[in-house]
């Protein structure tokens, strides 16, 4: 099944952008390509929530709070998924997790911290 490795988090000021990356290390193509890939986040004291998902056919879904600001994409050749985050706001501060789902089985990354503050 492999594992998911996130990168790209950091601390930025409001209005700035960040791009998160997630690599499916050790995952074979026949598993990655049809998988539903997603980004989730968890802020302190809150439950984990879906941010964006993308199917194997690149159908996307976004949380209302990020529509128009965040874009999810995937590169099957690289077995990677990305989250471009623009116009970041303090309420976007959270640990962001990459997820892979296939046939009811989930795999989570270790998370990457995103902090937005002036």
Buried (B, 14 or more C-beta within 10 A) or exposed (E): EBBBBBEBBEEBEEEEEBEBBBBBEEBEEEBBBEBBBBBBBBBEEEEBEBBBBBBBEEEBBBBEEBEEBBBBBBEBEEBBBBBBBBEBEEEBBBBBBBBBBBEEEEBBBEBBEBBBEE
